[in-house]
Amino acid sequence: IVFGPFLLEPYHGFAQYTVRSGDTLSSIARQFYGDADQFPRIFEANRNQIFDPNRIFPGQVLRVPQ
């Protein structure tokens, strides 16, 4: 669970990010965490809608753990 009163460690909530053309999970991780190698955090938080970390689409709204 990454939302509400039952947050799993180490999450402290999440920001929402709408994917734009040209985005990758690595580029989003770099933007939020300053480290592209942190992309698995975003992937795991969005397993309900991302099945392959190399395939995200413009318009998807992703949870970005904080």
DARAZI-V765420 format. One record per helix or strand of 3 or more residues. SS is the DSSP state (A for helix, B for strand). FROM is the first residue (numbers start at 1). TO is the last residue. If there is no record, write none. Layout:
# DARAZI-V765420
ss->SS from->FROM to->TO
ss->SS from->FROM to->TO
This chain:
# DARAZI-V765420
ss->B from->14 to->18
ss->A from->25 to->33
ss->A from->36 to->45
ss->B from->61 to->65
